[in-house]
Amino acid sequence: MTTDFKKAALDYHEFPTPGKISIALTKPADTAAQLALAYSPGVAEPVREIAKNPENAYRFTGKGNLVAVITNGTAILGLGNLGPLASKPVMEGKALLFKRFAGIDSIDIEVNAESSQAFIETVVRIADTFGGINLEDIKAPECFEIEAALIEQCSIPVFHDDQHGTAIVTAAGMLNALEIQGKTLGNARIVCLGAGAAATACMRLLLSLGAQKSNLYMVDRVGVIHSAREGLNQYKAQFVNDGGPRTLMEAMTGADVFVGLSGANLLPAEALAAMAPDPIVFACSNPDPEISYELAMATRDDLIMATGRSDYPNQVNNVLGFPFIFRGTLDVRATRINEAMKIAAVEALRQLAKEPTPVEVLQAFNVDKLEFGRDYILPKALDARLLGAIAGAVAKAAIDTGVAKLHYPAHYPL
């Protein structure tokens, strides 16, 4: 990172107004009559209606289009546990993306909680304020316990984007990459380097989509997760594989797919060289991937590679998912985001990459063409079609699985 970029980032956040989000009025408040409607005595009328029926909060307040971005700051980006206050720029950034890409109002909440239980209790007590909750930057394995408890105890959808947003975008790109390489998820030998929140969710979703557990090797700091290892928590134990390999190099030999959700420069070139023909590499550590794009391409000329970076092809970016998933969820007032809704988002996202790219997107990226293939397995974040495609698919899945309280909004095709 250059000194100039650091200064530009700091200046962006400080000037002309500190921070990235603000609150705007949605009703006029310029006359005595308007103020009487906005507050006393007029405000008493919606209060009475909500007291009669809590669902009326969606009619008379902004609840239905309001998402809380909540964290305890224990896993901020790749920077680690720097505390809740240090996470505020990231949470504000998430709120910015919600508004920019899906028109969703969002407020960031940084919770200074001494334990997972304290965090859970805090969120449960404020949940009714919102239409949905996006959990962010919470370390594993606590994030699994926290999300499960909040889903159980809250009547609104709760979604840990570091888990499921990453998994959905990864799965969409992976299915497309496998198709291009002439392989199938059910037969692919998969190596996942990393065993945290994102890695766990990615592998769970790939298994749900048809990957075989016997072909999946999860590797942490110790090596391949297998049953003879001591001290495995319940989340790692889900991925026990006693098929033989014990090291990353052994697991990579003959592998079709590598998914990296770990750290920079942890995949040696010789491990990539040992993969099967036409391999797929998702090196998603940010800002520096598990193997550099240049080294990977110099090592294999038959691979499809994706990273988390915008300056290389095939960026795996959560913004391709969470704004539109929440848009569809909120629009049909779903009570949760279930597996069917996640899979619907995967399918909508992967299919969009196969459609002709709009001229506006080509112009935004200053390229002549973007066509489905090795360097284009996922749509670009500035593709306006993402909103309708993913939100519509998620809304339909919510209705079909019985977790929606409303039918299709008028702007969704039937």
VOFIMI-69020 format. One record per residue (C-alpha): residue number from 1; x, y, z. Coordinates in pm, 1 decimal. Layout:
N
nuse	c1	c2	c3
NUM	X	Y	Z $
...
***
This chain:
414
nuse	c1	c2	c3
1	0.0	0.0	0.0 $
2	146.5	333.9	-103.2 $
3	164.6	641.5	115.6 $
4	-54.3	824.6	-136.4 $
5	-325.8	557.4	-116.9 $
6	-317.7	557.9	263.0 $
7	-363.9	934.5	268.2 $
8	-642.0	914.9	9.8 $
9	-823.5	652.4	221.0 $
10	-792.4	859.8	537.1 $
11	-900.8	1178.9	358.6 $
12	-1199.5	998.3	204.9 $
13	-1320.7	899.6	550.8 $
14	-1254.3	1237.4	714.0 $
15	-1356.7	1500.7	459.7 $
16	-1578.0	1689.0	402.7 $
17	-1777.1	1512.4	676.4 $
18	-1636.5	1236.1	898.2 $
19	-1775.1	890.9	819.6 $
20	-1963.0	745.3	523.1 $
21	-2331.0	744.5	620.3 $
22	-2588.4	986.5	757.5 $
23	-2959.8	1000.5	835.0 $
24	-3197.1	1171.3	593.3 $
25	-3562.3	1270.5	641.7 $
26	-3827.5	1089.6	439.3 $
27	-4114.1	1326.0	528.4 $
28	-4146.7	1705.5	510.8 $
29	-4102.5	1887.6	842.3 $
30	-4118.6	2252.3	740.1 $
31	-4447.2	2373.1	887.1 $
32	-4625.3	2361.4	1220.8 $
33	-4883.8	2125.8	1071.6 $
34	-4616.9	1886.9	946.2 $
35	-4438.6	1886.1	1281.1 $
36	-4769.1	1810.9	1452.4 $
37	-4806.3	1504.9	1228.8 $
38	-4443.4	1398.7	1266.9 $
39	-4442.7	1417.4	1644.4 $
40	-4696.9	1520.8	1904.2 $
41	-4989.6	1479.2	1874.5 $
42	-4995.4	1301.2	1535.8 $
43	-4738.7	1038.5	1622.0 $
44	-4976.9	888.1	1876.2 $
45	-5192.4	742.7	1598.4 $
46	-4932.9	500.3	1453.6 $
47	-4826.2	417.8	1811.5 $
48	-5179.3	294.6	1884.4 $
49	-5193.8	97.0	1561.4 $
50	-4863.4	-77.1	1630.9 $
51	-4972.5	-155.3	1985.4 $
52	-5280.0	-328.3	1839.1 $
53	-5075.3	-523.5	1584.2 $
54	-4692.5	-527.0	1581.9 $
55	-4694.1	-593.2	1205.8 $
56	-4816.2	-236.1	1161.8 $
57	-4461.6	-123.0	1241.2 $
58	-4387.3	-213.9	878.5 $
59	-4663.8	24.2	763.4 $
60	-4586.5	325.4	975.6 $
61	-4209.1	315.0	1038.6 $
62	-3890.1	245.6	846.1 $
63	-3844.7	-96.9	1006.7 $
64	-3910.5	-290.5	686.3 $
65	-3619.4	-130.1	499.8 $
66	-3375.1	-106.0	788.8 $
67	-3085.6	-346.3	844.8 $
68	-2849.6	-340.2	1140.9 $
69	-2484.4	-415.7	1069.5 $
70	-2363.2	-550.9	1402.7 $
71	-2020.5	-661.8	1523.5 $
72	-1805.4	-713.1	1830.3 $
73	-1489.4	-631.5	1635.7 $
74	-1316.4	-962.3	1702.4 $
75	-1221.4	-1036.4	1340.1 $
76	-1190.9	-710.4	1147.8 $
77	-1104.5	-777.7	783.1 $
78	-763.3	-947.0	794.5 $
79	-652.8	-728.4	1084.7 $
80	-781.6	-945.3	1368.6 $
81	-933.7	-855.4	1704.5 $
82	-893.2	-478.3	1726.2 $
83	-1212.4	-414.8	1919.8 $
84	-1558.2	-286.1	1832.9 $
85	-1475.6	83.2	1792.9 $
86	-1195.6	13.5	1542.6 $
87	-1445.9	-183.1	1333.9 $
88	-1675.4	116.2	1285.7 $
89	-1531.6	224.4	946.3 $
90	-1593.2	-128.0	814.0 $
91	-1948.6	-136.4	945.9 $
92	-2019.7	207.0	798.4 $
93	-1879.0	77.0	471.4 $
94	-2121.1	-214.1	481.3 $
95	-2406.2	29.8	539.4 $
96	-2288.1	233.7	241.0 $
97	-2296.9	-76.2	19.9 $
98	-2646.9	-169.8	135.1 $
99	-2771.6	174.5	33.8 $
100	-2568.0	208.5	-285.7 $
101	-2655.1	-128.5	-435.1 $
102	-2999.1	-215.3	-294.9 $
103	-3153.7	101.8	-155.6 $
104	-3155.6	-45.4	195.5 $
105	-3120.4	183.6	495.4 $
106	-2859.2	52.8	734.5 $
107	-2710.3	153.4	1065.8 $
108	-2390.0	20.6	1217.6 $
109	-2382.9	-104.8	1576.7 $
110	-2056.0	-191.2	1749.7 $
111	-2112.9	-394.9	2065.7 $
112	-1856.4	-398.6	2346.1 $
113	-1954.0	-736.6	2488.6 $
114	-1748.0	-935.8	2736.9 $
115	-1879.1	-1270.4	2608.5 $
116	-2076.3	-1430.4	2327.4 $
117	-2376.5	-1454.7	2557.3 $
118	-2360.7	-1085.1	2638.9 $
119	-2342.8	-1004.7	2268.5 $
120	-2639.9	-1230.8	2194.5 $
121	-2849.5	-1077.1	2471.8 $
122	-2768.4	-724.3	2352.5 $
123	-2870.5	-798.1	1994.2 $
124	-3189.4	-981.5	2093.5 $
125	-3300.1	-681.7	2302.2 $
126	-3269.1	-438.4	2010.5 $
127	-3370.5	-668.4	1723.1 $
128	-3729.9	-547.1	1694.0 $
129	-3601.4	-209.4	1576.0 $
130	-3489.7	-358.9	1246.2 $
131	-3614.4	-553.0	946.6 $
132	-3297.8	-764.3	936.8 $
133	-2958.1	-812.9	1100.7 $
134	-2625.7	-847.4	918.6 $
135	-2356.4	-985.8	1147.5 $
136	-2002.1	-889.5	1055.4 $
137	-1640.1	-941.5	1159.1 $
138	-1702.9	-1186.4	1443.9 $
139	-1432.7	-1448.8	1493.1 $
140	-1478.3	-1822.5	1469.7 $
141	-1589.7	-2040.8	1636.0 $
142	-1795.2	-1791.0	1841.1 $
143	-1963.8	-1661.0	1526.3 $
144	-2137.5	-1995.9	1472.1 $
145	-2284.1	-2000.3	1821.7 $
146	-2386.5	-1635.5	1799.1 $
147	-2560.6	-1665.8	1464.3 $
148	-2745.4	-1985.0	1559.2 $
149	-2870.4	-1831.1	1883.9 $
150	-2985.4	-1510.5	1715.5 $
151	-3167.3	-1696.3	1438.3 $
152	-3348.9	-1893.8	1705.6 $
153	-3434.8	-1597.2	1927.3 $
154	-3510.3	-1321.6	1674.2 $
155	-3822.4	-1293.9	1459.6 $
156	-3632.9	-1117.1	1179.0 $
157	-3369.7	-1260.1	940.7 $
158	-3014.3	-1285.8	1077.2 $
159	-2728.7	-1335.3	831.9 $
160	-2355.4	-1355.7	902.4 $
161	-2216.6	-1225.4	576.1 $
162	-1859.1	-1335.1	644.0 $
163	-1997.9	-1687.6	637.3 $
164	-2287.1	-1702.2	395.9 $
165	-2220.1	-1407.1	166.4 $
166	-1873.1	-1541.8	98.0 $
167	-2011.1	-1893.2	52.1 $
168	-2281.9	-1786.7	-193.4 $
169	-2049.9	-1586.7	-418.9 $
170	-1780.2	-1854.8	-398.3 $
171	-2025.6	-2131.0	-486.7 $
172	-2162.6	-1939.4	-785.5 $
173	-1816.0	-1880.2	-924.9 $
174	-1709.5	-2235.4	-846.2 $
175	-2000.2	-2395.8	-1031.7 $
176	-1927.1	-2182.2	-1335.3 $
177	-1555.1	-2257.0	-1321.6 $
178	-1621.5	-2631.2	-1298.3 $
179	-1854.3	-2609.7	-1598.1 $
180	-1592.7	-2428.8	-1804.9 $
181	-1323.8	-2680.4	-1705.9 $
182	-1549.2	-2973.2	-1793.5 $
183	-1579.0	-3096.9	-1435.8 $
184	-1864.6	-3154.3	-1190.0 $
185	-1896.8	-3063.3	-824.5 $
186	-1995.2	-3418.0	-736.4 $
187	-1668.6	-3559.4	-871.4 $
188	-1429.3	-3277.0	-787.6 $
189	-1150.6	-3325.7	-534.8 $
190	-1154.8	-3009.2	-324.4 $
191	-890.3	-2870.3	-89.2 $
192	-985.6	-2585.7	143.4 $
193	-702.1	-2402.2	317.1 $
194	-853.0	-2235.7	622.3 $
195	-1107.5	-2351.2	876.7 $
196	-1264.5	-2030.3	1001.6 $
197	-1607.1	-1879.7	948.7 $
198	-1585.5	-1825.4	573.7 $
199	-1417.4	-2158.8	502.1 $
200	-1671.0	-2351.1	709.2 $
201	-1967.0	-2184.1	540.6 $
202	-1819.2	-2224.9	192.0 $
203	-1761.9	-2596.1	237.0 $
204	-2103.8	-2647.9	395.6 $
205	-2271.2	-2483.0	98.5 $
206	-2065.5	-2677.7	-155.4 $
207	-2167.5	-3000.8	21.1 $
208	-2529.4	-2886.6	10.4 $
209	-2492.2	-2828.4	-364.5 $
210	-2353.1	-3176.8	-430.7 $
211	-1985.3	-3193.2	-335.9 $
212	-1882.1	-3524.0	-178.6 $
213	-1744.6	-3517.2	174.8 $
214	-1501.7	-3797.3	84.1 $
215	-1349.3	-3567.7	-180.0 $
216	-1315.5	-3264.6	48.1 $
217	-998.9	-3195.2	248.0 $
218	-1001.9	-2903.5	492.2 $
219	-657.5	-2790.2	601.9 $
220	-581.9	-2569.0	902.6 $
221	-253.6	-2465.3	1066.8 $
222	-191.1	-2822.6	1182.0 $
223	-271.4	-2994.9	852.2 $
224	-561.2	-3194.2	709.4 $
225	-849.5	-3238.5	953.2 $
226	-879.9	-3610.0	1031.3 $
227	-1029.3	-3818.4	1311.5 $
228	-698.6	-3902.1	1483.1 $
229	-636.2	-3537.1	1566.1 $
230	-701.0	-3419.7	1920.2 $
231	-884.1	-3106.5	2021.4 $
232	-1107.6	-3065.6	1717.2 $
233	-1406.9	-2843.7	1789.5 $
234	-1749.8	-2946.0	1666.1 $
235	-1723.9	-2720.5	1361.1 $
236	-1395.9	-2862.9	1236.4 $
237	-1512.6	-3215.0	1319.4 $
238	-1778.5	-3183.6	1046.1 $
239	-1498.3	-3199.1	789.2 $
240	-1300.0	-3496.6	913.0 $
241	-1151.6	-3688.9	619.7 $
242	-948.4	-4003.7	679.2 $
243	-880.6	-4061.6	309.3 $
244	-503.2	-4055.4	347.6 $
245	-354.1	-3706.3	297.7 $
246	-225.3	-3536.0	610.9 $
247	-47.0	-3231.7	467.6 $
248	-145.2	-2957.2	227.7 $
249	95.0	-3089.1	-35.7 $
250	-46.0	-3440.2	-10.4 $
251	-402.9	-3312.6	-35.8 $
252	-318.7	-3091.4	-335.2 $
253	-172.9	-3376.4	-538.0 $
254	-437.4	-3453.3	-800.1 $
255	-683.9	-3197.7	-659.4 $
256	-930.2	-3029.3	-896.0 $
257	-1014.8	-2732.2	-675.2 $
258	-829.5	-2517.4	-423.5 $
259	-1019.9	-2271.5	-205.1 $
260	-804.7	-2042.6	7.0 $
261	-962.3	-1852.9	296.7 $
262	-655.9	-1829.6	513.5 $
263	-362.9	-1591.9	461.1 $
264	-113.3	-1450.3	216.4 $
265	132.8	-1667.0	24.4 $
266	44.9	-1996.3	192.3 $
267	6.8	-2196.1	-131.1 $
268	344.3	-2289.5	-281.8 $
269	380.8	-2305.6	-657.5 $
270	476.4	-2671.9	-635.1 $
271	142.9	-2751.2	-472.5 $
272	-38.5	-2579.3	-760.0 $
273	178.0	-2769.2	-1006.3 $
274	70.7	-3097.4	-844.3 $
275	-300.5	-3037.8	-907.1 $
276	-500.5	-3226.3	-1168.9 $
277	-530.6	-3095.8	-1524.8 $
278	-752.2	-2787.2	-1567.8 $
279	-746.5	-2687.7	-1199.4 $
280	-950.4	-2418.7	-1027.2 $
281	-789.9	-2188.2	-769.2 $
282	-989.7	-1951.0	-550.6 $
283	-720.2	-1766.1	-354.5 $
284	-939.0	-1529.1	-157.2 $
285	-714.8	-1396.0	118.9 $
286	-718.5	-1015.5	103.6 $
287	-538.1	-802.7	10.9 $
288	-272.7	-1062.7	-66.3 $
289	-394.8	-1402.8	-189.8 $
290	-263.5	-1744.2	-91.7 $
291	-63.0	-1741.3	-415.6 $
292	-6.6	-1436.2	-630.2 $
293	-195.5	-1416.3	-956.1 $
294	127.7	-1373.0	-1150.6 $
295	294.8	-1677.0	-994.4 $
296	-14.4	-1892.8	-1038.0 $
297	-51.3	-1806.0	-1405.4 $
298	320.5	-1864.2	-1463.3 $
299	292.9	-2205.4	-1296.6 $
300	-15.1	-2333.0	-1482.3 $
301	-159.2	-2218.1	-1813.2 $
302	-468.1	-2438.5	-1779.7 $
303	-616.8	-2298.8	-1459.6 $
304	-907.8	-2074.2	-1372.3 $
305	-810.2	-1839.2	-1091.7 $
306	-1022.4	-1614.5	-873.0 $
307	-911.6	-1378.8	-596.1 $
308	-1069.4	-1124.4	-366.6 $
309	-903.6	-840.3	-554.4 $
310	-1060.9	-606.2	-807.1 $
311	-742.7	-566.4	-1012.1 $
312	-746.3	-927.2	-1137.7 $
313	-1012.2	-1127.0	-1323.4 $
314	-1281.0	-1316.7	-1133.3 $
315	-1313.0	-1113.9	-814.1 $
316	-1497.0	-1299.1	-537.7 $
317	-1671.3	-1003.8	-377.3 $
318	-1946.5	-1025.4	-115.2 $
319	-2112.4	-716.9	-258.9 $
320	-2235.2	-948.1	-536.8 $
321	-2456.8	-1110.3	-275.1 $
322	-2561.1	-952.9	52.0 $
323	-2733.8	-630.6	-66.9 $
324	-2955.6	-821.1	-309.2 $
325	-3017.4	-1115.3	-74.4 $
326	-3143.2	-875.7	191.9 $
327	-3344.9	-682.3	-68.0 $
328	-3538.1	-994.3	-165.0 $
329	-3569.2	-1101.1	198.0 $
330	-3706.8	-767.1	314.5 $
331	-3941.3	-726.2	18.7 $
332	-4138.5	-1038.4	109.2 $
333	-4083.1	-987.5	482.9 $
334	-3912.9	-1324.6	527.4 $
335	-3854.2	-1432.7	885.9 $
336	-3519.2	-1594.1	804.8 $
337	-3271.8	-1659.7	525.4 $
338	-3280.6	-2034.7	474.6 $
339	-3076.7	-2277.5	264.9 $
340	-3317.1	-2262.4	-27.7 $
341	-3281.9	-1884.5	-42.5 $
342	-2902.5	-1911.9	-40.1 $
343	-2905.8	-2168.4	-319.9 $
344	-3146.2	-1950.5	-518.7 $
345	-2897.8	-1664.4	-487.5 $
346	-2616.5	-1893.4	-607.5 $
347	-2810.0	-1997.8	-916.7 $
348	-2921.0	-1644.8	-1004.1 $
349	-2567.6	-1513.2	-969.2 $
350	-2403.7	-1786.1	-1175.2 $
351	-2661.5	-1761.5	-1453.9 $
352	-2617.6	-1385.8	-1482.1 $
353	-2249.5	-1437.6	-1570.0 $
354	-2359.3	-1631.6	-1876.7 $
355	-2572.3	-1351.3	-2018.0 $
356	-2439.6	-1075.3	-2246.4 $
357	-2274.8	-800.4	-2044.7 $
358	-2446.2	-459.9	-2067.0 $
359	-2260.6	-179.5	-2243.3 $
360	-2274.4	29.0	-1925.3 $
361	-2070.4	-232.3	-1737.8 $
362	-1812.1	-254.1	-2016.8 $
363	-1776.1	121.8	-2013.2 $
364	-1743.7	130.3	-1633.6 $
365	-1450.7	-111.9	-1649.9 $
366	-1308.9	32.9	-1973.2 $
367	-1309.3	-300.2	-2157.7 $
368	-1440.4	-405.0	-2497.2 $
369	-1600.0	-728.9	-2386.1 $
370	-1672.8	-951.2	-2089.2 $
371	-1782.9	-1297.0	-2192.8 $
372	-1846.5	-1610.9	-1990.4 $
373	-1517.5	-1797.6	-1975.7 $
374	-1198.4	-1846.7	-1777.2 $
375	-1159.3	-1476.7	-1700.5 $
376	-1527.9	-1405.9	-1640.8 $
377	-1704.5	-1651.7	-1409.6 $
378	-1890.4	-1393.7	-1199.4 $
379	-2073.6	-1072.7	-1290.1 $
380	-1924.0	-736.8	-1200.9 $
381	-2053.8	-555.2	-894.4 $
382	-2169.4	-257.7	-1104.0 $
383	-2403.9	-476.2	-1310.8 $
384	-2747.8	-328.7	-1239.6 $
385	-2915.8	-659.5	-1326.3 $
386	-2791.5	-813.5	-1001.3 $
387	-3065.3	-641.0	-803.1 $
388	-3359.3	-786.5	-992.1 $
389	-3204.6	-1125.9	-1058.8 $
390	-3086.4	-1213.0	-708.9 $
391	-3352.6	-1031.5	-508.4 $
392	-3624.7	-1188.7	-721.5 $
393	-3481.8	-1538.5	-686.0 $
394	-3440.7	-1500.9	-309.0 $
395	-3793.1	-1363.1	-268.7 $
396	-3940.3	-1651.1	-468.8 $
397	-3749.7	-1908.6	-263.6 $
398	-3870.2	-1745.2	58.2 $
399	-4230.9	-1768.4	-59.7 $
400	-4191.7	-2123.3	-187.3 $
401	-4044.4	-2241.7	143.8 $
402	-4304.7	-2070.2	360.1 $
403	-4085.7	-1817.7	542.7 $
404	-4229.9	-1508.6	368.3 $
405	-4513.4	-1303.3	511.2 $
406	-4584.8	-1119.1	185.2 $
407	-4632.2	-1217.9	-178.7 $
408	-4425.0	-1076.4	-461.7 $
409	-4387.2	-699.6	-470.3 $
410	-4514.4	-542.4	-789.8 $
411	-4162.8	-484.7	-926.8 $
412	-4077.6	-855.6	-931.5 $
413	-4170.5	-1063.7	-1235.6 $
414	-4403.9	-1352.5	-1162.4 $
***
